[in-house]
Amino acid sequence: MEKFIELLQEYLIKAIELTEKMIHEDYTQTERIALMSENRERLMFIINQVASYIVWEDVSDENKNHLNKQIDYIKKLDEQLLVKLQQFKNEVQEEIKTTHQQKENIKGYDLNDLK
C-alpha cells in the first residue's frame, strides 16, 4: 500500500512540474505545447490508475491531506494554464482576423485601372 502512495506522490509531483513548465512555455511553439499536453494527459491517466489501486480507508489522514493539497495545487495550476491557453487562442484569432481584413482590403484595389 505504501508503495502505491509513494508512486502516486511521485506522479503528482511530475504533473505539477509539467503543468508549471507548460504555463511558462512559449505558446507559439505549438508542436511542443501539443506534445507536453499529450504527456500530461498520459500522466493524469497513470495517476488515476495508481489511485484506483489504493485502499483509501487504510491511508493515514496525514497522507490523505498531503495528497489532497497536491491535487488542489494541480487544480489551481490547471486554471492558470487554461487562462494562458485562452489568451493565446484570443491572440491567434485576432491575428487571423487582422490578416483576413488586410487581404480583403487589398482585394478592393483595382490594379487594372492604373494609368
JOBELQUI-V569429 format. One record per residue. N is the residue number from 1. RES is the residue in one letter. SS is DSSP state (@ for helix, = for strand, . for the rest). OMEGA is omega in radians with two decimals (NA if undefined). D_CENTER is the distance of its C-alpha to the mean C-alpha in Angstrom with 1 decimal. Layout:
# JOBELQUI-V569429
N RES SS OMEGA D_CENTER
N RES SS OMEGA D_CENTER
This chain:
# JOBELQUI-V569429
1 M . -3.14 30.2
2 E @ 3.14 29.4
3 K @ 3.13 27.9
4 F @ 3.12 25.3
5 I @ 3.10 24.5
6 E @ 3.12 24.2
7 L @ 3.11 22.1
8 L @ 3.12 19.7
9 Q @ 3.13 19.6
10 E @ 3.14 19.0
11 Y @ 3.08 15.9
12 L @ 3.10 14.6
13 I @ 3.10 15.1
14 K @ 3.12 13.4
15 A @ 3.10 10.2
16 I @ -3.12 10.7
17 E @ -3.13 11.5
18 L @ 3.14 8.6
19 T @ 3.10 6.1
20 E @ 3.12 8.9
21 K @ -3.14 9.3
22 M @ -3.13 6.1
23 I @ -3.07 7.2
24 H . -3.09 10.6
25 E . 3.05 10.2
26 D . -3.02 12.4
27 Y . 3.06 10.7
28 T . 3.06 14.1
29 Q . -2.98 13.6
30 T @ 3.13 12.1
31 E @ 3.12 13.2
32 R @ 3.12 11.6
33 I @ 3.14 8.1
34 A @ 3.12 9.0
35 L @ 3.12 10.4
36 M @ 3.13 7.8
37 S @ 3.09 5.6
38 E @ 3.11 9.1
39 N @ 3.14 10.0
40 R @ 3.11 7.5
41 E @ 3.09 8.8
42 R @ 3.13 12.2
43 L @ 3.11 11.9
44 M @ 3.09 11.4
45 F @ 3.12 14.3
46 I @ 3.11 16.3
47 I @ 3.13 15.9
48 N @ -3.14 17.1
49 Q @ 3.14 19.9
50 V @ -3.13 21.1
51 A @ -3.12 21.1
52 S @ 3.13 23.3
53 Y @ -3.09 25.9
54 I . 3.03 26.3
55 V . -2.97 29.3
56 W @ 3.11 28.0
57 E @ -3.12 31.6
58 D @ -3.10 32.5
59 V . -3.13 29.7
60 S . 3.13 30.9
61 D @ 3.13 29.8
62 E @ 3.12 28.8
63 N @ 3.11 26.4
64 K @ 3.14 25.0
65 N @ 3.14 24.6
66 H @ 3.13 22.8
67 L @ 3.12 20.4
68 N @ 3.10 19.9
69 K @ 3.11 19.2
70 Q @ 3.14 16.5
71 I @ 3.09 14.9
72 D @ 3.11 15.4
73 Y @ 3.09 13.8
74 I @ 3.11 10.5
75 K @ 3.10 10.9
76 K @ 3.09 11.5
77 L @ 3.09 8.6
78 D @ 3.12 6.4
79 E @ 3.11 9.0
80 Q @ -3.14 8.7
81 L @ 3.12 5.2
82 L @ 3.11 6.6
83 V @ 3.14 9.7
84 K @ 3.14 8.8
85 L @ 3.10 7.6
86 Q @ 3.10 10.7
87 Q @ 3.13 12.8
88 F @ 3.11 12.2
89 K @ 3.13 13.1
90 N @ 3.10 16.1
91 E @ -3.14 17.2
92 V @ 3.11 17.2
93 Q @ 3.12 19.1
94 E @ 3.11 21.5
95 E @ 3.11 22.1
96 I @ 3.14 22.9
97 K @ 3.14 25.2
98 T @ 3.13 26.9
99 T @ 3.13 27.5
100 H @ 3.13 28.8
101 Q @ 3.11 31.1
102 Q @ 3.11 32.5
103 K @ 3.13 33.2
104 E @ 3.12 35.0
105 N @ 3.13 37.0
106 I @ 3.11 38.1
107 K @ -3.09 39.3
108 G . 3.14 41.6
109 Y . 3.08 43.7
110 D . -3.07 46.7
111 L @ 3.12 47.5
112 N @ -3.09 50.6
113 D @ -3.11 52.2
114 L . 3.11 52.4
115 K . NA 56.0
